[in-house]
Amino acid sequence: AMAQGGSTAYPRYGFWGNWKAGGEIIYNHQYSNGGFFDFGHATDLGLGLVGEKELSYLWDFRLQVAWPGFFSKESNAVGGTFFDRYGKYTANFKLSLNDLFMGYDPQRRFSVYALLGGGVASNFRVADFGYWSVMAQGGFGCSYDFRKHGSVYAEYVVDNIANIPDFGHLHDLHGALSVGLLYRFGPTSADSRRIAREAELTQGNLDALKHRVDALEQELASAMVDEKEETETDAAINGYDGGNQ
């Protein structure tokens, strides 16, 4: 594949290659309780930490620890319904939509992606609903890579949680608008050396190598003919001298 595609083929990376890490600011909204911009009622600001591994040019795997309700005041409790999420721990897969439809381009810096995953949520300040819940989430986002190691993104994710062990009790839907900044570590030294070697296996380089091998074979064949002619000439000369003697 590297020989046929040359530099347009996606390189192979080891486990430690192409990781990203950083943080995000989250605007969190609980749909069924309060206005969208009503902080302290059903909306809140939070923080998150993110680690991502680039699996291919289409897929990324993300681990996230976030506190969407970090600054919540819990000022509105109606019928036992609180702004009920204060932490979430998730694993997600990201699918690059523009790479899916446009193909791999190593120079492309902008990505529009879909995100889907799940994990657990901690409700450690709302005992009535259970301290831990399972969670599923999905959404869309866009990212832009700048300079050598920077990446910025914005995304909107909707999720829902169900109590443990009472999975039949679903909490209110939450929407989270996040803006984040990541540091791209890039390939490891071992990956870089291997990618450099594989980059030499382009069709043009292979053709040039083949031409050189053909030329060497012709030189070798010509040298063998010359050597044979010299041997025959020497033998003829030696035989002539012997006859004279």
Secondary structure by P-SEA (a helix, b strand, c coil): cccccccccbbbbccccbbbbbcccccccccccccccccccccccccbbbbbbbccccbbbbbbbbcccccccccccccccccccccccccccccccccccccccccccccccccccbbbbbccccccccccccccccccbbbbbcccbbbbbcccccccccccccccccccbbbbbbbbbbbbbcccaaaaaaaaaaaaccaaaaaaaaaaaaaaaaaaaaaaaaaaaaaaaaaaaaaaaaaac
